[in-house]
Amino acid sequence: MIREVVVSCGGLSRTELTHTVCELLDWRRPSGALKGRECRDLLEQLEREQWLILPGKRAGRPLGSRTRVPITAAGEPGVELVGTVRDFGPVEVEAVQDARAHRRFRELVGRYHYLGYRVPFGAHLRYLAFVSRPQRVVVGAVQFSSPAWRMAVRDRWIGWDETRRKRHLQQVVNNSRFLVLPSVQVKNLASKVLSIVVRQMRADWWGRYGVEPLLVETLVDTTRYRGSCYRAANWLALGSTTGRGRMDRSHQRHDAAPKTVLVYPLVRDAARRLREA
């Protein structure tokens, strides 16, 4: 059926073909949205295996690519904040929803996070963090996105077999970026932001994608950071990655850059529910 669609709809773009196949197969997320990204991955895999020939790719910015980072006054470090979280609270987080907030998020992460800003893979949510005193200002940024396809220490901790991992992987969310601005030296701020944002993300993820997240994961490069704020916010250290990269399914990048894996259960019996659901 897929081959027939590709041949008979030769004038369609890859995106239009993807949507057509999704609609014919009724391939949707729990929210009702089409699983466009997954379907496009499937079509391109079929093309690599010479089952079909897709139309040429149109020029554009691919997912995962680096983007131009704006440099504006809004992204300057600002006045130094030094003290404890009590001096500047209450701390608040806001979901990035409009173009202005998105530009600010992209600039802050692009300028001050060591990994820079990249177009995220799959499902994602972004937040800006604020303190309220002496005036309300942005102090950080947080991004959540789709989970790592496979991580040995996480998968052992959950107790997944291959079938259950594939079935329930999307109930894990990856904290793929966490930034506190370099001008902000506020004790306990980072752990406070983490505590607030994971609670808000859980509700927002359900609202946007129709999936209940049960576990949040993150990777910490211990050559740069100790991950103290995660531990202070009650995240669990599970061990180290193999260094293959979060989406390396073909085992081509062993020992490139091992990182410490930390997780935060969003429900008390997260591992059991992921294993037995």
VEXPA-246971 format. One record per residue (C-alpha): residue in three letters; x, y, z. Coordinates in steps of 0.2 Angstrom, whole numbers, always signed. Example, Ala and Ser with C-alpha at 12.3 -4.5 7.8 and 13.67 -1.06 7.14 Angstrom:
<sites>
+-----+-------+-------+-------+
!   r !  east ! north !    up !
+-----+-------+-------+-------+
! ala !   +62 !   -22 !   +39 !
! ser !   +68 !    -5 !   +36 !
+-----+-------+-------+-------+
</sites>
This chain:
<sites>
+-----+-------+-------+-------+
!   r !  east ! north !    up !
+-----+-------+-------+-------+
! met !    +0 !    +0 !    +0 !
! ile !   +14 !   +12 !    +5 !
! arg !   +23 !    +9 !   -12 !
! glu !    +7 !   +11 !   -22 !
! val !    +4 !   +28 !   -13 !
! val !   +22 !   +34 !   -17 !
! val !   +21 !   +29 !   -35 !
! ser !    +3 !   +36 !   -38 !
! cys !    +6 !   +52 !   -29 !
! gly !   +22 !   +57 !   -37 !
! gly !   +19 !   +75 !   -36 !
! leu !   +18 !   +76 !   -17 !
! ser !   +32 !   +81 !    -6 !
! arg !   +39 !   +70 !    +7 !
! thr !   +29 !   +79 !   +21 !
! glu !   +13 !   +77 !   +11 !
! leu !   +17 !   +58 !    +7 !
! thr !   +20 !   +56 !   +26 !
! his !    +3 !   +63 !   +31 !
! thr !    -6 !   +53 !   +17 !
! val !    +2 !   +37 !   +24 !
! cys !    -2 !   +41 !   +42 !
! glu !   -20 !   +45 !   +37 !
! leu !   -22 !   +29 !   +28 !
! leu !   -15 !   +19 !   +42 !
! asp !   -23 !   +29 !   +55 !
! trp !    -6 !   +31 !   +63 !
! arg !    -9 !   +44 !   +77 !
! arg !    -3 !   +49 !   +94 !
! pro !   -15 !   +47 !  +109 !
! ser !   -19 !   +66 !  +106 !
! gly !   -25 !   +62 !   +89 !
! ala !   -11 !   +71 !   +80 !
! leu !    -3 !   +61 !   +65 !
! lys !   +14 !   +52 !   +69 !
! gly !   +23 !   +62 !   +55 !
! arg !   +40 !   +60 !   +62 !
! glu !   +39 !   +42 !   +65 !
! cys !   +31 !   +39 !   +48 !
! arg !   +44 !   +49 !   +39 !
! asp !   +58 !   +39 !   +47 !
! leu !   +49 !   +23 !   +41 !
! leu !   +48 !   +29 !   +23 !
! glu !   +66 !   +34 !   +23 !
! gln !   +71 !   +18 !   +30 !
! leu !   +61 !    +9 !   +16 !
! glu !   +70 !   +20 !    +3 !
! arg !   +87 !   +15 !   +10 !
! glu !   +82 !    -3 !    +9 !
! gln !   +77 !    +0 !    -9 !
! trp !   +59 !    -4 !    -7 !
! leu !   +54 !   +13 !   -14 !
! ile !   +60 !   +29 !   -21 !
! leu !   +55 !   +45 !   -12 !
! pro !   +54 !   +63 !   -20 !
! gly !   +70 !   +73 !   -17 !
! lys !   +72 !   +82 !    -1 !
! arg !   +67 !  +100 !    -1 !
! ala !   +79 !  +113 !    +6 !
! gly !   +76 !  +116 !   +24 !
! arg !   +83 !  +115 !   +41 !
! pro !   +84 !   +97 !   +47 !
! leu !   +79 !   +92 !   +65 !
! gly !   +94 !   +91 !   +76 !
! ser !  +103 !  +104 !   +66 !
! arg !  +111 !  +119 !   +73 !
! thr !  +102 !  +135 !   +70 !
! arg !  +108 !  +153 !   +69 !
! val !  +107 !  +161 !   +87 !
! pro !  +101 !  +179 !   +88 !
! ile !  +111 !  +191 !   +98 !
! thr !  +100 !  +204 !  +106 !
! ala !  +100 !  +215 !  +121 !
! ala !   +87 !  +203 !  +129 !
! gly !  +100 !  +190 !  +129 !
! glu !  +113 !  +199 !  +138 !
! pro !  +118 !  +192 !  +155 !
! gly !  +111 !  +206 !  +165 !
! val !  +114 !  +212 !  +183 !
! glu !  +123 !  +199 !  +193 !
! leu !  +112 !  +190 !  +206 !
! val !  +121 !  +183 !  +221 !
! gly !  +113 !  +176 !  +237 !
! thr !  +101 !  +162 !  +241 !
! val !   +85 !  +157 !  +233 !
! arg !   +75 !  +165 !  +248 !
! asp !   +82 !  +182 !  +243 !
! phe !   +75 !  +182 !  +226 !
! gly !   +59 !  +171 !  +227 !
! pro !   +46 !  +166 !  +223 !
! val !   +54 !  +156 !  +208 !
! glu !   +42 !  +153 !  +193 !
! val !   +43 !  +144 !  +177 !
! glu !   +33 !  +148 !  +161 !
! ala !   +31 !  +137 !  +146 !
! val !   +37 !  +144 !  +130 !
! gln !   +22 !  +147 !  +119 !
! asp !   +24 !  +163 !  +108 !
! ala !   +37 !  +168 !   +95 !
! arg !   +45 !  +181 !  +107 !
! ala !   +48 !  +168 !  +121 !
! his !   +54 !  +156 !  +108 !
! arg !   +67 !  +168 !  +102 !
! arg !   +73 !  +172 !  +119 !
! phe !   +74 !  +154 !  +124 !
! arg !   +84 !  +150 !  +108 !
! glu !   +96 !  +165 !  +111 !
! leu !   +99 !  +160 !  +129 !
! val !  +102 !  +142 !  +126 !
! gly !  +112 !  +146 !  +110 !
! arg !  +124 !  +158 !  +119 !
! tyr !  +126 !  +151 !  +136 !
! his !  +123 !  +132 !  +136 !
! tyr !  +139 !  +122 !  +131 !
! leu !  +129 !  +111 !  +119 !
! gly !  +121 !  +126 !  +111 !
! tyr !  +103 !  +126 !  +104 !
! arg !   +98 !  +113 !   +92 !
! val !   +81 !  +109 !   +84 !
! pro !   +74 !   +96 !   +96 !
! phe !   +69 !   +78 !   +90 !
! gly !   +51 !   +73 !   +92 !
! ala !   +40 !   +79 !  +106 !
! his !   +47 !   +93 !  +116 !
! leu !   +42 !  +107 !  +129 !
! arg !   +52 !  +122 !  +133 !
! tyr !   +52 !  +133 !  +149 !
! leu !   +59 !  +150 !  +155 !
! ala !   +63 !  +151 !  +173 !
! phe !   +61 !  +168 !  +183 !
! val !   +64 !  +175 !  +200 !
! ser !   +52 !  +188 !  +207 !
! arg !   +63 !  +200 !  +217 !
! pro !   +69 !  +214 !  +217 !
! gln !   +61 !  +213 !  +200 !
! arg !   +55 !  +199 !  +189 !
! val !   +69 !  +193 !  +177 !
! val !   +73 !  +177 !  +167 !
! val !   +87 !  +167 !  +176 !
! gly !   +87 !  +151 !  +166 !
! ala !   +79 !  +139 !  +153 !
! val !   +74 !  +121 !  +153 !
! gln !   +70 !  +109 !  +138 !
! phe !   +61 !   +92 !  +138 !
! ser !   +61 !   +81 !  +123 !
! ser !   +59 !   +63 !  +117 !
! pro !   +69 !   +50 !  +127 !
! ala !   +85 !   +41 !  +122 !
! trp !   +81 !   +26 !  +111 !
! arg !   +91 !   +14 !  +122 !
! met !  +101 !   +17 !  +138 !
! ala !  +108 !    +1 !  +146 !
! val !  +108 !    +8 !  +164 !
! arg !   +90 !   +15 !  +163 !
! asp !   +83 !    +0 !  +154 !
! arg !   +91 !   -12 !  +168 !
! trp !   +84 !    -1 !  +182 !
! ile !   +66 !    -2 !  +174 !
! gly !   +68 !   -20 !  +170 !
! trp !   +62 !   -19 !  +152 !
! asp !   +63 !   -32 !  +139 !
! glu !   +64 !   -26 !  +121 !
! thr !   +45 !   -27 !  +118 !
! arg !   +40 !   -17 !  +133 !
! arg !   +53 !    -4 !  +130 !
! lys !   +47 !    -1 !  +113 !
! arg !   +29 !    +0 !  +119 !
! his !   +31 !   +11 !  +134 !
! leu !   +47 !   +22 !  +129 !
! gln !   +36 !   +37 !  +126 !
! gln !   +31 !   +38 !  +144 !
! val !   +49 !   +43 !  +148 !
! val !   +54 !   +61 !  +145 !
! asn !   +72 !   +68 !  +142 !
! asn !   +78 !   +84 !  +151 !
! ser !   +89 !   +88 !  +136 !
! arg !   +94 !  +106 !  +141 !
! phe !   +95 !  +115 !  +158 !
! leu !  +103 !  +132 !  +159 !
! val !  +105 !  +144 !  +174 !
! leu !  +113 !  +160 !  +167 !
! pro !  +131 !  +164 !  +171 !
! ser !  +127 !  +180 !  +179 !
! val !  +116 !  +171 !  +192 !
! gln !  +125 !  +164 !  +207 !
! val !  +110 !  +160 !  +218 !
! lys !  +112 !  +145 !  +230 !
! asn !   +99 !  +131 !  +228 !
! leu !   +91 !  +140 !  +213 !
! ala !   +95 !  +126 !  +201 !
! ser !   +87 !  +112 !  +211 !
! lys !   +72 !  +123 !  +215 !
! val !   +69 !  +126 !  +196 !
! leu !   +70 !  +108 !  +193 !
! ser !   +58 !  +103 !  +207 !
! ile !   +45 !  +116 !  +200 !
! val !   +47 !  +112 !  +181 !
! val !   +46 !   +93 !  +182 !
! arg !   +29 !   +95 !  +190 !
! gln !   +23 !  +107 !  +178 !
! met !   +30 !   +97 !  +163 !
! arg !   +20 !   +82 !  +168 !
! ala !    +4 !   +91 !  +166 !
! asp !    +9 !  +100 !  +151 !
! trp !   +15 !   +84 !  +142 !
! trp !    -1 !   +76 !  +145 !
! gly !   -11 !   +91 !  +139 !
! arg !    -1 !   +93 !  +123 !
! tyr !    +3 !   +74 !  +118 !
! gly !   -10 !   +64 !  +127 !
! val !    +4 !   +53 !  +135 !
! glu !    +6 !   +52 !  +154 !
! pro !   +25 !   +54 !  +158 !
! leu !   +31 !   +42 !  +172 !
! leu !   +50 !   +46 !  +172 !
! val !   +61 !   +60 !  +168 !
! glu !   +79 !   +56 !  +162 !
! thr !   +95 !   +67 !  +159 !
! leu !  +113 !   +65 !  +155 !
! val !  +127 !   +74 !  +164 !
! asp !  +144 !   +77 !  +157 !
! thr !  +154 !   +74 !  +173 !
! thr !  +170 !   +82 !  +165 !
! arg !  +161 !   +98 !  +166 !
! tyr !  +148 !   +96 !  +180 !
! arg !  +144 !   +86 !  +195 !
! gly !  +126 !   +86 !  +193 !
! ser !  +124 !   +92 !  +211 !
! cys !  +107 !  +101 !  +208 !
! tyr !   +99 !   +85 !  +201 !
! arg !  +104 !   +76 !  +216 !
! ala !   +98 !   +90 !  +228 !
! ala !   +81 !   +89 !  +219 !
! asn !   +81 !   +70 !  +223 !
! trp !   +86 !   +63 !  +206 !
! leu !   +93 !   +46 !  +206 !
! ala !  +110 !   +42 !  +198 !
! leu !  +110 !   +26 !  +189 !
! gly !  +127 !   +24 !  +181 !
! ser !  +136 !   +29 !  +165 !
! thr !  +131 !   +28 !  +146 !
! thr !  +142 !   +19 !  +133 !
! gly !  +145 !   +36 !  +125 !
! arg !  +136 !   +31 !  +109 !
! gly !  +124 !   +46 !  +108 !
! arg !  +105 !   +46 !  +113 !
! met !   +99 !   +41 !   +96 !
! asp !  +113 !   +29 !   +90 !
! arg !  +103 !   +13 !   +85 !
! ser !  +117 !    +6 !   +74 !
! his !  +131 !    +4 !   +88 !
! gln !  +143 !   +15 !   +79 !
! arg !  +149 !   +27 !   +92 !
! his !  +155 !   +18 !  +107 !
! asp !  +165 !   +27 !  +120 !
! ala !  +163 !   +44 !  +111 !
! ala !  +158 !   +54 !  +127 !
! pro !  +151 !   +44 !  +142 !
! lys !  +139 !   +53 !  +153 !
! thr !  +131 !   +50 !  +170 !
! val !  +112 !   +45 !  +169 !
! leu !  +100 !   +52 !  +181 !
! val !   +82 !   +49 !  +183 !
! tyr !   +67 !   +57 !  +192 !
! pro !   +52 !   +46 !  +195 !
! leu !   +36 !   +56 !  +192 !
! val !   +25 !   +43 !  +202 !
! arg !   +30 !   +32 !  +216 !
! asp !   +30 !   +15 !  +206 !
! ala !   +37 !   +22 !  +190 !
! ala !   +48 !    +7 !  +186 !
! arg !   +35 !    -5 !  +189 !
! arg !   +22 !    +4 !  +179 !
! leu !   +34 !    +6 !  +164 !
! arg !   +39 !   -13 !  +166 !
! glu !   +21 !   -20 !  +168 !
! ala !    +9 !    -8 !  +161 !
+-----+-------+-------+-------+
</sites>
